[in-house]
């Protein structure tokens, strides 16, 4: 299974980028033996000159183009479901075992996702009721994906 994080905006050099790159690398190394061939980040440009629904729709078009054809789509959205790390890992493991070859997580820009794109997602997840910066969310997601791989591998990184 290939996993892509598709996100609006470019993460600049700094501690968040360093942390993201670390989790991508760790997940790729740990996941291969479990049937996860790659975890990658695809960033699309922010449409700063637009506003409201026009902004969300333009970003949705770019995100959809970044998602591999036929991928199972998961949207990070404040309306999504909150679940623990073990449940998240089990869900990803189940999709892998069901033969899902591409899994794409989408993260909208600062104004969120368009309703149309959100409705296309098979699953919605949220990192709790708080609002998080969209640039930080990609780091949090990468960590949870590494944690999920660690849980599936029985590695002691996750200490429940």
Beta strands, then each sheet from edge to edge (+ up, - down):
strand 1: 2-8
strand 2: 38-44
strand 3: 72-81
strand 4: 102-107
strand 5: 123-125
sheet 1: 2+ 1+ 4+ 3+ 5+
end
